[in-house]
Amino acid sequence: MGLLKKKKIAIERARTENAHEIVCLYCFRNFSPEKVHFRAVDTVDAAVDRKLDIYRARFRLNTAGELPPALVPDEFSEANKGYLRGVLSSLRDNADNLSTKRLCPYCHNNIPANAGFSQSTVISIVGGRQVGKSVYLTSLIHILKNVTSTRFDISCTPFTNEIARKFKFDYEDPLTEKGYLLEPTQLDKRQEPLVFTVSFVDGTKPEINIVFFDIDEEYMLDVGYMEIFADHVRNSAGLIFLVDPLQFRYISRKIQILNRMDLDLSIVSEPAETLGDMVESFVIRQQNGTTNTPMAIVLTKADLLEALSYEGEYIHPRSNIFNRFTHSGHFNLTEADILNYEVDEFIQIVDPNFRNTLKRRYPQLGLFAVSALGAHPDVVRQRVSNFAPVRVDEPFLWILYKLGFVEGFYEGTRL
């Protein structure tokens, strides 16, 4: 047996044992590691990268300009390819220049250095229009960085320097430092996906990527834009689906009856009867009409429910929903079960059809209630008096538990 054939057999064995499909964190298409492209080292043949510029144009970004060409491994011999643990990781061009910069074959954006070496795990934050997705994302990432990180030995960092800058100046500082409510996604802007990477300090588990990809109805007719949004949800290992209590007509009518002028009903964009259809549209269902993707349904603005709880019609004033709770080192399943039961009872009262859709479609379902701010804001002045989030990391930790990244315990029992 020749050396080249022995090398090929060894590579195939390593690929079978170690290689994992890659999910691009820009266009969210999935592909096998051997399908990656490479950015050439030699700049002599620099030109406009059409695939990259098509991607950028969808977000109204400027052209990337002239770049070294993209190299396609299929156009080179096996001798030109370099493998690490069965993953194609380098390519030598015909001028003997070695490139290790791997690209997504569909959009030609860079892929992470560890892509293909471990399972690609994407957790997405989704929901209807104007339900507080930006505020929840900001609160979640802030808490993961500053609180959860010490209790679970993890780190949470932006995927790129550009995302780090955008998050700090457009999201985190205005809300947490200056106390300003974040404005809804502007109609004249297309929001590129914001990606944050959660890593375990001991390095024993693969990284997890949290994706926030807001989209406005104006762009629903843009096929290219919607394809990216659909792919990012389809290739997510877990979904955090946000629901504003004001989307339930039962709640919005109660507020109108009580004449609560401090609550802005104009933000409600999706009537309650459409919630079931919206949830169904977010994932590709399997043949039996369900999906095993963990789905965390999250009631936002638990502080609003607390303000109305004295009526006692749908939630008790002393409900666990309003209590702060800290998961430390493991996910407390006893607390999660109590919360799940209370939220389930609430949804059964305010929208039983929505509840039935959830139960029918999503066997891996968790129900949560959070307050991304900790108290109801001043909607007139658009200010937050005291930023103190309640339970915002709980849905994320539940998904990590369902995916096997953290352990779960019932109180007094180790699973």
DAVENCOR-V224347 format. One record per residue. N is the residue number from 1. RES is the residue in one letter. PHI is phi in whole degrees, -180 to 180 (NA if undefined). PSI is psi in whole degrees, -180 to 180 (none if undefined). OMEGA is omega in radians with two decimals (NA if undefined). Layout:
N,RES,PHI,PSI,OMEGA / N,RES,PHI,PSI,OMEGA
This chain:
1,M,NA,128,-3.11 / 2,G,-70,161,-3.12 / 3,L,-62,-39,-3.11 / 4,L,-65,-39,3.13 / 5,K,-69,-40,3.09 / 6,K,-61,-41,3.12 / 7,K,-63,-42,-3.12 / 8,K,-64,-42,3.13 / 9,I,-64,-42,3.14 / 10,A,-64,-40,3.13 / 11,I,-65,-44,-3.14 / 12,E,-63,-39,3.12 / 13,R,-65,-46,-3.14 / 14,A,-65,-38,3.14 / 15,R,-64,-42,3.13 / 16,T,-63,-38,-3.06 / 17,E,-84,-32,-2.94 / 18,N,-120,-32,-3.00 / 19,A,-72,144,3.14 / 20,H,-128,151,3.06 / 21,E,-61,149,-3.12 / 22,I,-106,138,2.98 / 23,V,-111,118,3.12 / 24,C,-65,133,-3.12 / 25,L,-90,15,3.03 / 26,Y,-114,-56,-3.14 / 27,C,-102,-12,3.05 / 28,F,65,22,2.95 / 29,R,-79,151,3.10 / 30,N,-110,148,-3.07 / 31,F,-161,160,3.12 / 32,S,-80,154,-3.07 / 33,P,-58,-31,-3.11 / 34,E,-75,-7,-3.14 / 35,K,-92,-2,-3.12 / 36,V,-63,154,2.95 / 37,H,-103,169,3.14 / 38,F,-128,146,3.04 / 39,R,-87,122,-3.11 / 40,A,-61,154,3.09 / 41,V,-85,-38,-3.09 / 42,D,-72,127,-3.12 / 43,T,-96,4,-3.11 / 44,V,-59,-41,-3.09 / 45,D,-98,28,-3.11 / 46,A,-59,140,-3.14 / 47,A,-159,174,3.09 / 48,V,-69,132,3.10 / 49,D,-89,105,-3.02 / 50,R,-63,-43,-3.13 / 51,K,-62,-44,-3.12 / 52,L,-65,-42,-3.11 / 53,D,-71,-31,3.06 / 54,I,-64,-43,3.09 / 55,Y,-61,-48,-3.08 / 56,R,-64,-35,-3.13 / 57,A,-65,-30,3.13 / 58,R,-64,-23,3.12 / 59,F,-109,15,3.13 / 60,R,56,39,3.06 / 61,L,-94,155,3.11 / 62,N,-66,159,3.07 / 63,T,-60,149,3.11 / 64,A,-76,-7,-3.13 / 65,G,79,-168,-3.14 / 66,E,-80,133,-3.10 / 67,L,-133,160,2.98 / 68,P,-57,148,-3.06 / 69,P,-65,159,3.03 / 70,A,-87,135,-3.13 / 71,L,-101,134,-3.14 / 72,V,-103,116,-3.07 / 73,P,-54,-33,-3.12 / 74,D,-62,-19,-3.12 / 75,E,-90,4,-3.13 / 76,F,-125,158,-3.14 / 77,S,-74,165,-3.14 / 78,E,-63,-28,-3.12 / 79,A,-67,-22,-3.13 / 80,N,-83,-9,-3.01 / 81,K,-100,139,3.09 / 82,G,-114,137,-3.09 / 83,Y,-122,146,3.04 / 84,L,-130,117,-3.08 / 85,R,50,40,3.08 / 86,G,84,0,-3.11 / 87,V,-106,128,3.09 / 88,L,-63,115,-3.00 / 89,S,-124,-10,3.12 / 90,S,-153,159,3.14 / 91,L,-145,131,3.13 / 92,R,-103,124,-3.12 / 93,D,-79,-178,-3.05 / 94,N,-72,-12,3.07 / 95,A,-97,12,3.10 / 96,D,70,23,3.04 / 97,N,-88,132,-3.09 / 98,L,-98,125,3.09 / 99,S,-113,135,3.07 / 100,T,-119,5,-3.12 / 101,K,-88,103,-3.08 / 102,R,-87,146,-3.10 / 103,L,-124,152,2.97 / 104,C,-67,131,-3.11 / 105,P,-69,-14,-3.08 / 106,Y,-97,-37,-3.09 / 107,C,-122,-7,3.11 / 108,H,62,23,2.91 / 109,N,-82,159,3.13 / 110,N,-68,148,3.03 / 111,I,-111,155,-3.09 / 112,P,-61,154,-3.12 / 113,A,-62,-30,-3.09 / 114,N,-92,3,-3.10 / 115,A,-63,133,3.14 / 116,G,94,-19,-3.12 / 117,F,-89,-15,3.11 / 118,S,-150,170,-3.11 / 119,Q,-61,133,3.04 / 120,S,-79,116,-3.10 / 121,T,-118,111,-3.13 / 122,V,-115,127,3.05 / 123,I,-115,123,-3.01 / 124,S,-109,145,3.05 / 125,I,-105,118,-3.08 / 126,V,-134,173,3.13 / 127,G,161,176,3.14 / 128,G,-72,-178,-3.13 / 129,R,-70,139,2.97 / 130,Q,55,42,3.07 / 131,V,-102,10,3.11 / 132,G,94,28,-3.11 / 133,K,-64,-42,-3.12 / 134,S,-64,-42,3.13 / 135,V,-66,-43,3.14 / 136,Y,-64,-46,3.12 / 137,L,-56,-48,-3.10 / 138,T,-60,-46,3.14 / 139,S,-63,-45,-3.12 / 140,L,-61,-51,-3.10 / 141,I,-63,-41,3.12 / 142,H,-60,-45,-3.13 / 143,I,-70,-40,3.11 / 144,L,-61,-41,-3.11 / 145,K,-71,-38,-2.94 / 146,N,-107,-17,-3.09 / 147,V,-125,-62,-3.07 / 148,T,-60,-34,-3.08 / 149,S,-56,-39,-3.10 / 150,T,-78,-25,-3.08 / 151,R,-89,-19,3.14 / 152,F,-124,9,3.14 / 153,D,53,54,3.10 / 154,I,-126,166,2.98 / 155,S,-126,151,3.12 / 156,C,-130,116,-3.06 / 157,T,-133,149,3.04 / 158,P,-63,148,-3.07 / 159,F,-68,-35,3.13 / 160,T,-134,165,3.08 / 161,N,-64,-35,3.13 / 162,E,-65,-42,3.09 / 163,I,-65,-39,3.11 / 164,A,-59,-45,-3.14 / 165,R,-65,-47,-3.10 / 166,K,-63,-44,-3.11 / 167,F,-65,-44,-3.10 / 168,K,-64,-49,-2.99 / 169,F,-87,-27,-3.10 / 170,D,-100,-19,-3.04 / 171,Y,-122,-66,-2.94 / 172,E,-68,-53,-3.09 / 173,D,-62,-46,3.13 / 174,P,-58,-39,-3.07 / 175,L,-83,-53,-2.99 / 176,T,-84,-28,-3.10 / 177,E,-99,-40,-3.05 / 178,K,-102,-14,3.08 / 179,G,74,28,3.09 / 180,Y,-97,138,3.02 / 181,L,-68,141,3.12 / 182,L,-78,140,3.10 / 183,E,-77,148,3.06 / 184,P,-59,158,3.11 / 185,T,-51,127,-3.09 / 186,Q,-70,141,-3.09 / 187,L,-66,-25,-3.10 / 188,D,-93,11,-3.14 / 189,K,-124,146,3.00 / 190,R,-107,124,-3.06 / 191,Q,-86,109,3.03 / 192,E,-64,149,3.13 / 193,P,-56,135,3.02 / 194,L,-101,124,-3.04 / 195,V,-122,133,3.10 / 196,F,-126,139,-3.07 / 197,T,-106,125,3.07 / 198,V,-103,123,-3.11 / 199,S,-122,143,3.05 / 200,F,-87,130,-3.01 / 201,V,-59,-37,-3.09 / 202,D,-78,-6,3.08 / 203,G,70,14,-3.08 / 204,T,-85,-12,-3.11 / 205,K,-127,153,3.13 / 206,P,-68,160,3.14 / 207,E,-72,156,3.13 / 208,I,-122,137,3.14 / 209,N,-112,125,3.06 / 210,I,-95,127,-3.06 / 211,V,-118,130,3.02 / 212,F,-119,117,-3.06 / 213,F,-136,90,-3.12 / 214,D,-81,149,-3.13 / 215,I,-147,137,-3.12 / 216,D,-102,155,-3.10 / 217,E,-57,-26,-3.12 / 218,E,-57,-30,-3.04 / 219,Y,-102,8,-3.14 / 220,M,-63,-26,-3.11 / 221,L,-88,-7,3.11 / 222,D,-82,105,-3.04 / 223,V,-60,-45,-3.11 / 224,G,-62,-43,-3.14 / 225,Y,-66,-44,-3.12 / 226,M,-69,-31,3.10 / 227,E,-61,-43,3.13 / 228,I,-63,-44,-3.14 / 229,F,-63,-44,-3.13 / 230,A,-65,-41,-3.14 / 231,D,-65,-37,-3.10 / 232,H,-68,-35,3.09 / 233,V,-75,-43,-3.11 / 234,R,-61,-35,-3.08 / 235,N,-99,18,3.10 / 236,S,-86,140,3.09 / 237,A,-83,-18,3.12 / 238,G,-156,150,-3.10 / 239,L,-127,135,2.99 / 240,I,-108,109,-3.05 / 241,F,-105,116,-3.06 / 242,L,-91,136,3.12 / 243,V,-130,123,3.08 / 244,D,-81,129,3.11 / 245,P,-54,-28,3.13 / 246,L,-69,-12,3.06 / 247,Q,-72,-21,3.08 / 248,F,-83,122,-3.09 / 249,R,-60,-32,3.13 / 250,Y,-57,-43,-3.10 / 251,I,-76,-45,-3.10 / 252,S,-64,-37,3.09 / 253,R,-67,-39,3.12 / 254,K,-62,-41,3.14 / 255,I,-65,-40,3.11 / 256,Q,-64,-41,3.12 / 257,I,-63,-40,-3.13 / 258,L,-78,-7,3.12 / 259,N,58,46,3.13 / 260,R,-80,91,-3.08 / 261,M,-71,-16,-3.12 / 262,D,-81,-5,-3.14 / 263,L,-106,128,-3.06 / 264,D,-90,99,-3.13 / 265,L,-74,-13,-3.09 / 266,S,-68,-16,-3.11 / 267,I,-78,-14,-3.10 / 268,V,-70,122,-3.05 / 269,S,-118,-24,-3.09 / 270,E,-117,113,3.09 / 271,P,-62,156,-3.03 / 272,A,-59,-35,-3.05 / 273,E,-70,-14,3.12 / 274,T,-92,-7,-3.06 / 275,L,-61,-43,-3.14 / 276,G,-60,-45,3.12 / 277,D,-64,-38,-3.13 / 278,M,-65,-44,3.13 / 279,V,-62,-44,-3.12 / 280,E,-62,-32,-3.06 / 281,S,-78,-11,-3.01 / 282,F,-83,-17,-3.14 / 283,V,-134,156,3.05 / 284,I,-84,116,-3.07 / 285,R,-78,148,3.07 / 286,Q,-78,176,-3.03 / 287,Q,-61,-29,-3.13 / 288,N,-86,8,3.06 / 289,G,83,13,3.11 / 290,T,-132,173,3.05 / 291,T,-138,146,3.12 / 292,N,-92,5,3.08 / 293,T,-65,124,3.09 / 294,P,-59,127,-3.11 / 295,M,-120,114,3.07 / 296,A,-98,111,3.05 / 297,I,-88,122,-2.99 / 298,V,-120,115,2.99 / 299,L,-76,116,3.08 / 300,T,-82,169,3.05 / 301,K,58,49,3.05 / 302,A,-60,-25,3.10 / 303,D,-64,-32,3.08 / 304,L,-65,-44,3.12 / 305,L,-64,-35,3.12 / 306,E,-65,-38,3.14 / 307,A,-65,-25,-3.12 / 308,L,-102,-5,-2.96 / 309,S,-68,-20,-3.11 / 310,Y,-64,-20,3.09 / 311,E,-66,-29,3.05 / 312,G,71,12,-3.08 / 313,E,-80,-34,-3.02 / 314,Y,-134,-9,3.10 / 315,I,-159,139,-3.05 / 316,H,-81,142,3.14 / 317,P,-57,-27,-3.13 / 318,R,-101,23,3.13 / 319,S,-61,147,3.07 / 320,N,-61,-21,-3.14 / 321,I,-55,-35,-3.05 / 322,F,-91,-4,-3.10 / 323,N,-91,139,3.05 / 324,R,-73,143,3.11 / 325,F,-148,140,-3.11 / 326,T,-118,122,3.00 / 327,H,-89,127,-3.06 / 328,S,-131,108,3.09 / 329,G,83,-22,3.09 / 330,H,-154,167,3.13 / 331,F,-95,121,-3.09 / 332,N,-79,104,-3.07 / 333,L,-73,-29,3.10 / 334,T,-62,-49,3.12 / 335,E,-64,-41,-3.13 / 336,A,-63,-39,-3.14 / 337,D,-66,-40,3.12 / 338,I,-63,-47,-3.12 / 339,L,-64,-43,-3.14 / 340,N,-59,-43,-3.13 / 341,Y,-64,-45,-3.09 / 342,E,-67,-42,3.11 / 343,V,-68,-39,3.11 / 344,D,-60,-44,3.12 / 345,E,-63,-39,3.13 / 346,F,-63,-48,-3.12 / 347,I,-66,-35,3.10 / 348,Q,-59,-34,-3.14 / 349,I,-77,-47,-2.99 / 350,V,-86,-24,3.14 / 351,D,-161,80,-3.10 / 352,P,-63,-30,3.13 / 353,N,-66,-41,3.10 / 354,F,-63,-44,3.13 / 355,R,-61,-43,-3.12 / 356,N,-64,-38,3.09 / 357,T,-62,-44,3.13 / 358,L,-61,-48,-3.09 / 359,K,-64,-34,-3.09 / 360,R,-77,-38,-3.00 / 361,R,-93,-26,-2.94 / 362,Y,-129,90,3.09 / 363,P,-60,-34,3.13 / 364,Q,-94,74,-3.01 / 365,L,-118,134,3.03 / 366,G,-128,137,-3.11 / 367,L,-112,132,-3.03 / 368,F,-140,163,3.02 / 369,A,-138,132,-3.08 / 370,V,-135,161,2.92 / 371,S,-125,107,-3.07 / 372,A,-68,-21,-3.13 / 373,L,-107,-32,-3.11 / 374,G,100,-17,3.11 / 375,A,-159,158,-3.14 / 376,H,-69,131,-3.08 / 377,P,-78,170,3.02 / 378,D,-83,100,-3.04 / 379,V,-73,-20,3.12 / 380,V,-76,-49,-3.13 / 381,R,-88,-8,-3.13 / 382,Q,58,45,-3.11 / 383,R,-126,155,3.08 / 384,V,-115,118,-3.05 / 385,S,-78,-36,-3.10 / 386,N,-148,105,-3.11 / 387,F,-78,105,-3.11 / 388,A,-146,77,-3.03 / 389,P,-57,149,3.13 / 390,V,-121,118,3.00 / 391,R,62,21,-3.02 / 392,V,-67,-28,-3.11 / 393,D,-88,-7,-3.05 / 394,E,-62,-47,3.11 / 395,P,-61,-38,3.12 / 396,F,-66,-44,3.13 / 397,L,-65,-35,3.09 / 398,W,-63,-42,3.11 / 399,I,-65,-41,3.09 / 400,L,-60,-39,3.09 / 401,Y,-64,-47,-3.13 / 402,K,-63,-31,-3.14 / 403,L,-89,-2,3.08 / 404,G,87,15,-3.13 / 405,F,-85,-31,3.08 / 406,V,-129,156,3.13 / 407,E,-85,153,3.07 / 408,G,-118,144,-3.13 / 409,F,-133,138,2.84 / 410,Y,-87,146,-3.07 / 411,E,-57,122,-3.13 / 412,G,87,-1,-3.11 / 413,T,-136,134,3.08 / 414,R,-101,128,-3.13 / 415,L,-88,none,NA
